[in-house]
Amino acid sequence: MLLTICNMMLGCFKQVGKVYFELVDYLEADQAFGLARQVMPYSLEGMDVYSTVLYVSLYYISLVFCDISHSV
Protein backbone atom coordinates (compact mmCIF):
# COMPACT_ATOMS: atom_id res chain seq x y z
CA MET A 1 0.00 0.00 0.00
CA LEU A 2 2.71 2.49 0.99
CA LEU A 3 4.77 1.64 -2.09
CA THR A 4 1.75 2.25 -4.32
CA ILE A 5 1.18 5.66 -2.73
CA CYS A 6 4.86 6.54 -3.15
CA ASN A 7 4.77 5.54 -6.81
CA MET A 8 1.68 7.67 -7.39
CA MET A 9 3.31 10.66 -5.65
CA LEU A 10 6.48 10.09 -7.64
CA GLY A 11 4.57 10.15 -10.90
CA CYS A 12 2.72 13.31 -9.88
CA PHE A 13 5.89 15.16 -8.88
CA LYS A 14 7.62 14.18 -12.11
CA GLN A 15 4.65 15.27 -14.22
CA VAL A 16 4.48 18.59 -12.37
CA GLY A 17 8.22 19.03 -12.89
CA LYS A 18 7.88 18.31 -16.59
CA VAL A 19 5.02 20.81 -16.92
CA TYR A 20 7.07 23.51 -15.20
CA PHE A 21 10.01 22.63 -17.45
CA GLU A 22 7.84 23.06 -20.55
CA LEU A 23 6.59 26.38 -19.15
CA VAL A 24 10.26 27.44 -18.77
CA ASP A 25 9.89 27.80 -14.99
CA TYR A 26 13.09 26.01 -14.05
CA LEU A 27 13.05 26.87 -10.34
CA GLU A 28 9.63 25.28 -9.83
CA ALA A 29 10.64 22.32 -11.99
CA ASP A 30 13.72 21.83 -9.83
CA GLN A 31 11.60 21.83 -6.68
CA ALA A 32 9.13 19.30 -8.11
CA PHE A 33 11.88 16.95 -9.26
CA GLY A 34 13.61 17.40 -5.89
CA LEU A 35 10.44 16.22 -4.15
CA ALA A 36 10.27 13.25 -6.53
CA ARG A 37 13.85 12.34 -5.58
CA GLN A 38 12.94 12.53 -1.88
CA VAL A 39 10.07 10.09 -2.42
CA MET A 40 12.14 7.57 -4.42
CA PRO A 41 15.80 8.57 -4.69
CA TYR A 42 16.79 5.59 -6.88
CA SER A 43 14.22 6.10 -9.63
CA LEU A 44 15.74 7.17 -12.95
CA GLU A 45 12.48 7.83 -14.77
CA GLY A 46 12.25 11.48 -15.80
CA MET A 47 15.80 12.26 -14.79
CA ASP A 48 16.66 13.28 -18.36
CA VAL A 49 14.35 16.28 -17.98
CA TYR A 50 15.66 16.96 -14.47
CA SER A 51 19.26 16.96 -15.71
CA THR A 52 18.30 19.52 -18.35
CA VAL A 53 16.65 21.66 -15.67
CA LEU A 54 19.83 21.54 -13.59
CA TYR A 55 22.00 22.33 -16.62
CA VAL A 56 19.91 25.36 -17.58
CA SER A 57 19.85 26.56 -13.96
CA LEU A 58 23.64 26.29 -13.75
CA TYR A 59 24.02 28.11 -17.05
CA TYR A 60 21.78 30.92 -15.81
CA ILE A 61 23.74 31.22 -12.56
CA SER A 62 27.02 31.37 -14.48
CA LEU A 63 25.64 34.17 -16.67
CA VAL A 64 24.61 36.12 -13.58
CA PHE A 65 28.09 35.76 -12.06
CA CYS A 66 29.78 36.72 -15.32
CA ASP A 67 27.60 39.82 -15.51
CA ILE A 68 28.49 40.71 -11.91
CA SER A 69 32.21 40.24 -12.52
CA HIS A 70 32.11 42.41 -15.64
CA SER A 71 30.29 45.23 -13.88
CA VAL A 72 32.77 45.38 -10.97
N, C-alpha and C positions, 0 to 999 in steps of 0.2 A: 504494500500500500504506500509506504513512504517513498520507495523508489519510483513508483508511478507518479506521485505528486512532484517529486524532484525533476523527473523527465519532462513533465508538463511545464513546470516553471522554467526549466532550461530552454525549452522550445519557445516559450513566450519571450524570455529575455533576448534570445538570439533574433527573433523576428522583430522585436522592438529596436534592437541595435541595428539591424539591417535597414529598417525604415528610416531611422535617423541618419544612417550613412547615405541613403539615397536622397534624403532631404538636405544633405551637406551640413548636418549638425554633428560635427565630429566629437564634440565634448559629451553630448548626450549619448551618442553611440558608444563611446568609450565606457561610460557609466553602465549602460545596459549590458555590454559584453563583460564588464568586470563583475557584475552581479551573476551573470551566467557562469563565469569561472568560479565564483564562490560556491555556487550550487553543486557543480560537477567539474572540478579542476582538471580532470583527465580527458574530458571530451574534446575532440578535435573538430567536430562539426561546426561550421561557421567561422572557424579561426582564420580562414583566408580573408574574409571581410574585416575581421578584427585586426589582422596584421596591417591591412591597408589603412585602417583608421589610425593605428599607432604611427605608421610611416608618415601620413599626412600631418598628424599632430606634431611630430618631431620636426618635420620640414617647416611648418608654420612657426614653431618656437625658434628654430635656427634663423629664420628670416627676421623675427623680432629682435633677436640678439645682434644680428648683423646690422640692422638699422640703428640700434642703440649705440653700437661701437662706432659707426660712421658719424653719428651726430655728436659724439663726445670729442 
